[in-house]
Amino acid sequence: MDLFGEVFRVHPPGNPPPKTVPGAITGWAGLVRVDGTVYTWMGAPIGPALVNQTAFEYTSTRSRFTLEINNAVSMNVTFTSPVTPNDFMRGSLPYSYMEVDVSSIDGHVHDVQLYTDIPAEWVSGNRGSVAQWNYRVIQQSVSPIPAPTTTAKGSKPTKAPPGQQHKTFGTKKNYDGWKSSVIHVQSQVHGSPSYSASTMHQSSTPKTTVSTPSAQPTQSSGIAYHKVYRQTQLLFSETNDQADWGKWYYMTSNTTALTHESGADTAVRGQFISSGNLSNTADTNYRAINDAYPVFGFAINLGSVGANSVNSLFGLSLNQEQAIQFQGASGVVPVPSLWTSYFASDLDAISFFYNDYPTVSGIATTFDDQVASDSTAAAGQNYVTITSLAVRQAFGAVQLCGTPNTTYVFLKEISSDGNIQTVDVIFPFHPILLYANPTLLRLLLDPLFINQEAGNWPFAFSVHDLGSHYPNATGHPDGNAEQQPLEECGNMLIMALAYAQRANDNAWLNDHYDILRQWNEYLVEEALVPANQISTDDFAGSLANQTNLALKGIISIEAMAQIANRTVAAARYRNGRQPTAYNTQLWFVPFLVHVLLLRMVRYEAEDLSQSASSCNSATFVTRCTVQSLSYRCYCYDAPGYSQPTESYEREPGAAASYHLALFLRNNASHGLLYNLYCDRELGLGLIPQSVYDIQSAFYPTQELQYGVPLDTRHSYTKDDWEMFCAAISSPSTQSMFVNDLAKWINQTPTNRPFGDLFDANTGDYLGFSFEARPVVGGTFSILALKGAPSSGYYTPPS
């Protein structure tokens, strides 16, 4: 949905060029010539002096730079990546805009020429691969092909009729432990495929007319574009997290003021520096990306610029007809990009995109305003700082695929791994989907259900991901993959119910009831005392008896009870057929909650400050314990007496030392209890309010410079989990979390995309970094609760 969320970072003048996640340079340059002198306004081309950046701001869909040149000329550069959660046609276009406004600010008229280029570095992460390119002009604008009137739905496998025997999918229950160095051979396809999305959709819409430009820029209408691509297309292949297939288009309005050129970076930029224009020539020596670095430039003669700004619009896109390789019920099949259902060709798509700017700009502004207004109302201006920064990065990791009748959303993990459809990345990401459009969450979960229900995963618990590297969602039929049994079973149950509650889509739950039931049965057996295993925080290492995992398991089991109430299971139970396990949950879940509360840390310390004001007939209070989540303190006549003389209740607010332990039998341990959020998200009310109060009072006692550590093992924190905790904390504790994260955003010494893992003391990344990941969608956890049900308990119709 947002092209630059993954591969592009806004690139102020003079800074090193932007990089893809592993560190390969992906340049984008901008020069401006004012009264004969050339300056750099974007990137780091060698030679010209830098303009002065005077301001920067961002919204959910835009980044705006204000630049000045010798206090004489101002440039406003706006990068826009529209986010349209409810408009799948526009949301399927992986395109972004750059708008440049130039005006005089000193009362004089100035002679100005504008230049920008992209290099061949965009086409592959293998800089030795050969790039090819051309330059053309589109003469005709188009409208999208009307989509079918049916609502976009993920395809569904055939289900057994209600009342029949439950189907079993994976059967292996033995947990193999964390496989930290799994090598899973993906079924990748290279070269020209035998299938093509371009032949799938026929339309009466006339195709765009393309012309080869003459030697001089005589055209006064249309869209001029540079097209650049890897000469040998490697379908469904990535190198250093860059796609090795697809066509890049860099475009602008074709006017008499426009000149163009392709060639070596020094030659093309040198031409502009020396003359203020380009030669309208094309370098046809197709070569390796790193061989005399070819670039593809535009120069626009803005002429005499006064106080009224002169505007130029550019667009950048990656067009891939085939998007994903997916193993579903019919084996491994290609899945097209969704935009191919609306446009008959690349050129139709980019023509619509470029001419759509006035309309989609208004849509973007509406979404910007919505996020800002909702965030301010929920948690103040600092929360806007967080959520607005998260939007493009979160949506930049997902891709709309398929057709309007069978639509999927696929997600790339990014940075921490290249996995596709990682369940424990979808989980922290999903609050932004609940806020923006819950249907997107269903479309994201559908491939996981389809793959496993087709028998492509041998274990009884949920799969961790659908493939070791995007875009190959070919699954793990051999079971050779990372395993997070409790984590992923719980995530799938929680997210399935969260979607169904908001969309009132019980039919979808019914379609997947059998496998949801299977995952629940695994949790019933394993969740009470979690085995030594990793959770979503796998970088922190494995741990036995994790409280967070036990909590997730308990909430998930109750979620399954509500799923059962919404599906055929309720009818089966009511009619006396196939009694389910959920009548046993009437006592089993409360029992699990009781066991969970045994993890509450006891506070044992001599407190000489307590006197007869608290203990009527005693001098000392030497021990306070938690009993049924109250704070009962025992009074003694003197230190060391074996029997208390009386006891009294202590107010929850005074018990900030109480907290749930990170793991059982280690009272000194603690951590962010982020899975507690799920109870509130689903409206279950399963966990007593006292636990919320205890944790909320405890977190401020652990606050460091930039937040609360993830747990007692390290000083680093995760901002997605901090915001999960903030969403269910008291107003003061919520403000602490929000203010600390906003402070980190403004003060962090890092210069990389929004990270979700950093040292809470220094604000810096660790020896490794998590950056540009979709999990920042978890910062919308506060807003996502606005749509949570007041009661998640569902009464089946009689």
Buried (B, 14 or more C-beta within 10 A) or exposed (E): BBBBBBBBBBBBBBBEBBBBBEEBEBBBBBBBBBEEEBBBBBBBBEEBEBBBBEEEEBBBBBBBBBBBBBEBBBBBBBBBBBBBBEEBBBBBBBBBBBBBBBBBEEEEEBBBBBBBBBBBBBBBBBBEBBBBBBBBBBBBBBBBBEBEEEEBBBBBBEBEEEEEEBBEBBEEEEBBEBBEEEEBEBEBBEEEBEEEBEEEBEBEBEBBEBEEBEEEBEBEEBBBBBBBBBBBBBBBBBBBBBBBBBBBBBBBBBBEBBBBBBBBBBBBBBBBBEEBBBBBBBBEEBBBBBBBBBBBBBBBBBEEBEEEBBEBBBBBBBBBBBBBBBBBBEEBEBBBBBBBBBBBBBBBBBBBBBBBBEEBBEBBBEBBEEBBEBBBEBBBEBBBBBBBBBBBBBBBBBBBBBBBBBBBBBBBBBBBBBBBBBBBBBBBBBBBBBBBBBBBBBBBBBBBBBBBBBEBBBBBBBBBBBBBBBBBBBBBBEBBBBBBBBBBBBBBBBBBBBBBBBBEBBEBBBBBBBBBBBBBBBBBEBBBEBBEBBBBBBBBEBBEBBBBBBBBBBBBBBBBBBBBBBBBBBEBBEEEEEEBBBEEBEEBBEEBBEBBBEBBBEBEEEBEEBEEEBBEEBBBBBBBBBEEBEBBBBBBBEEEEEEBBEBBEBEBEEBBBBBBBBBBEBBEBBBBBBBBBBBBBBBBBBBBEBBBBBBBBBBBEBBBBBBBBBBBBBBBBBBBBBBBBBBBBBEEBBBBBBBBBBBBBEEBEBEBBBBBBBBBBBBBBBEEBBBBBBBBBBBBBBBBBEBBBEEBBBEBEE
